[in-house]
Amino acid sequence: MVKHIVLYTLKEGVEKESAVKLIESVLVPLVGQIPGLLKMEVRRCFSGMDYALYSEFEKAEDVPAYRAHPLHQEAKQHFHHLLDQRFSADYEV
């Protein structure tokens, strides 16, 4: 199993609570629709970055396949313009 963690900041002036709810509403439903994506959580951070995305995949190859998947690309169109910075890490367990 692979754990995929991404930390984000939102652009200046973006209302954080509603942005995180929007991001969660379009990404979490992808579980079960994209092969290899087992779990996903999107949560607002109370310190440091604005929000965190935590997801689990069956294997390492599923992470880049998820990024390129048409459903993920479509979901990103709803919020990608709100993002400022992104830091990610993947590891196997």
C-alpha positions in Angstrom: 0.0 0.0 0.0 1.1 3.6 -0.7 0.2 6.6 1.3 0.1 9.9 -0.5 0.1 13.1 1.5 -0.2 16.6 -0.1 -0.2 19.9 1.8 -1.5 23.0 0.1 -1.8 26.7 0.6 -4.6 28.7 -1.1 -4.2 31.9 -3.0 -4.5 35.2 -1.0 -8.1 36.2 -0.6 -9.6 32.7 -1.1 -12.2 31.9 1.6 -10.5 28.8 3.1 -13.5 27.0 4.7 -15.6 27.0 1.6 -12.6 26.2 -0.7 -11.7 23.1 1.4 -15.3 21.9 1.3 -15.4 22.4 -2.4 -12.1 20.5 -2.9 -13.4 17.7 -0.6 -16.7 17.4 -2.5 -15.0 16.8 -5.9 -12.1 14.7 -4.8 -13.4 12.3 -2.2 -16.1 10.8 -4.5 -13.3 9.6 -6.8 -12.7 6.7 -4.4 -14.1 3.7 -6.1 -14.1 5.4 -9.5 -10.3 5.5 -10.1 -8.5 2.2 -10.1 -6.1 1.8 -7.2 -7.5 4.7 -5.1 -8.5 3.2 -1.8 -9.1 6.1 0.5 -9.1 9.9 0.5 -9.5 12.6 3.1 -9.3 16.4 2.7 -9.1 18.5 5.8 -8.4 22.1 6.7 -5.2 22.6 8.7 -5.2 24.6 11.9 -1.5 25.5 11.6 1.0 25.8 8.8 -0.6 25.0 5.4 -4.2 25.6 4.6 -5.3 22.1 3.9 -4.1 18.5 3.7 -5.0 15.7 1.3 -4.4 12.2 2.5 -5.0 9.2 0.3 -4.1 5.5 0.0 -3.3 3.6 -3.1 -2.8 -0.1 -3.8 0.6 0.3 -5.3 3.1 3.1 -6.3 2.1 3.0 -10.0 -1.4 4.0 -9.0 -0.4 7.5 -7.9 0.7 8.8 -11.3 -2.2 6.9 -12.9 -4.5 8.8 -10.5 -3.0 12.1 -11.4 -3.5 11.5 -15.1 -6.9 10.0 -14.9 -9.6 11.9 -16.7 -11.9 12.0 -13.6 -9.1 13.5 -11.5 -8.3 16.0 -14.3 -12.0 17.0 -14.4 -12.2 17.4 -10.6 -9.1 19.7 -10.6 -10.8 22.1 -12.9 -13.1 23.1 -10.0 -10.4 24.2 -7.7 -6.9 24.3 -9.2 -7.2 28.0 -9.8 -7.5 28.5 -6.0 -4.2 26.9 -5.2 -0.9 28.6 -4.4 1.7 26.1 -3.1 1.8 22.3 -3.0 4.1 19.9 -1.2 3.7 16.2 -1.5 5.2 12.9 -0.2 4.5 9.3 -1.0 5.6 6.2 0.9 5.0 2.5 1.0 3.8 0.6 4.0 
